[in-house]
């Protein structure tokens, strides 16, 4: 049977390890969030660019009825 002091020491060690793990996970989440924000900005820029190109291309095509109408 372990002594109360040993149990307390074991619990303190576990708590410290868990705190370190939580900190590491929090840092990873923060980095991933930054990456997501960068990708979202790039996606928004590409979408805007695509819409601009689509608008330029659409103006060249005349809107007419097909010959069978």
N, C-alpha and C positions, 0 to 999 in steps of 0.2 A: 504494500500500500504506500502511495506517495504522501509525502508530507504536505501540509497546507502551503508552505512557502514554495515548494516545488510546483504545486498546481498553479499558484499565483504567477510564478515566473513563466510557466508554460503559456498561460493565458495572455500575459503581457507580450510575449514573443509573437504569439498568433495575432494579437491585435495590431502589433507593429507591422507584421508582414501583410496583413489585410489592408492596412492604411496605405502602405507602399503600393500595393497592387491597385487599389482604387485610384491613387494619384496617377499611376502610369496609364490606366485606362482612361482617365479624364484627359490626360495629355493627348492620347491617341485620338479620342473623340474630337478634341479641339482641332487637331491637325486635319482630320478627315473633313470636318465642317469647313475649314478654310479651302480645302481642295474642292469640295462641293460648290462653294460660292464662286471659286474661279471658273469651274466648268459651267456653272449657270450663266456667268457673265459672257463666256465664250459662246454658249448656245444662243443667248439672246442676240449677240452681235451677228452670228451666222444667220439667224432667223431674219433679222432686219436686212441683212445683205441679200438674202434669198428673195425677200419680198420686193426689195428695190429692183433686183434683176428681173423678177417676174413682171413687175409693172413696166419696165422698159421693153420687154419682149412682147407684152400684150398690146402695146400701142401700135406695133408694126402689123398686126394681123387685123384686116378689116372685118367688121361684123356684117355679114351678108347672109341672105337666105340661100340654102343649097339649091342647085339647079332643078331639083325635082319638085320644088314648091311651086 
